[in-house]
Amino acid sequence: NIMMTQSPSSLAVSAGEKVTMSCKSSQSVLYSSNQKNYLAWYQQKPGQSPKLLIYWASTRESGVPDRFTGSGSGTDFTLTISSVQAEDLAVYYCHQYLSSRTFGGGTKLEIK
Amino acid sequence: EVMLVESGGGLVKPGGSLKLSCAASGFTFSSYTMSWVRQTPEKRLEWVATISSGGGNTYYPDSVKGRFTISRDNAKNNLYLQMSSLRSEDTALYYCARYSQFITTAKGFDYWGQGTTLTVSS
């Protein structure tokens, strides 16, 4: 099974600051048939279900603000929020869907 | 609007059984692979089961294989999860999630329901 490791487990920033969080997979999640990384990011706000933000490591889901950017390839991935808003308070999970389905442990984003 | 509404959760004793349901609407249910994903009390997300669009192929992690059975009724737009030999570690919020029509266009789980809670305790 592919294991997913996220860091940090939590972080606190002020509104307007830039945030970067990491996700590492134990094996490559690159799908050879289409050369896409089968890596997604989800946002889960308090009391809500997870919401898809990014898929194929860097493609923003429809309606997701452009302050959210995914990057990386192979085994190392990053989610960046360019200017954090109060509404971004949430836990962010990465997820590989190349082989079976596994999730990272999440990064909890708090707003100072 | 895509909607997934889970039901059937509850309190079950260890070793017991329960069947969850998910009513889908707002999309062509029979065209999509569907899954169940659970969230533990520690907030960890765990994939539980997947079923192909036609229902002919099912997939499970080792943790539930042989105990859980995913099924679907495309005529009724319903997804199911039959759970047996339940353990305390199965306690979680169970989500129904839409996966994809095709592997080459898969985005992950693009829609999730609100979840239904299973508690396994004596």
Interface residues (C-beta under 8 A of the other chain):
Chain A: N1 Y31 S33 N34 Y38 A40 Y42 S49 P50 K51 L52 Y55 W56 T59 E61 V91 Y93 H95 Y97 S100 R101 T102 F103 G105 G106
Chain B: S35 V37 K43 R44 L45 E46 W47 T50 Y59 P61 Y95 Y99 I103 T104 A106 K107 G108 F109 D110 Y111 W112 G113 Q114 G115
